[in-house]
């Protein structure tokens, strides 16, 4: 399960003077649980995973267009790219394709595309033809580091829960202080109205921007 922010980033967002721990309200354990929950919510709402995912020995159909389009992008690395020289109703015979100029294909990682070039220096000089389960791939897709906008979104979502926890637990007395460790806010009512509204607006803006400049899923048939 991906986690798109950290407790220390949340501390910085709410300008905490002490780190979350087992003795603070909320506790470090609660904050880490919220990070996991809010990261999952980001994935559900966006339809995307912003960590890295390994795909192992998965079979793919091929349309014969000269370009294989990975079902999910961007591509971090390709460990094994195999081509079945026989049609699926016959015994499979797998050969390894090589990436690079003069080889079998060129890899465009951000676009998630492999363009076949029929290179003259490839070990196996083949031009892939269309068919079901023509390719068997092992590769990693996604992001080696969390995109900055996703990290900021997760941080704000967890910060909101921290603030709501402070208000609910220690802001019951009108005009009283909110305090956890050395975090102190002199007017809980103003804090909840202005700060939470500001966080909500920024969260909505960031959610609306997900996908702009980020690659998304393609619906492609695969065989596990």
PyMOL commands that set and color helices and strands:
alter all, ss='L'
color gray80, all
select helices_A, chain A and resi 7-13+28-46+148-170+188-209
alter helices_A, ss='H'
color red, helices_A
select strands_A, chain A and resi 52-62+67-69+75-84+94-96+105-108+113-116+131-142+178-180+183-185+222-223
alter strands_A, ss='S'
color yellow, strands_A
deselect
rebuild
show_as cartoon
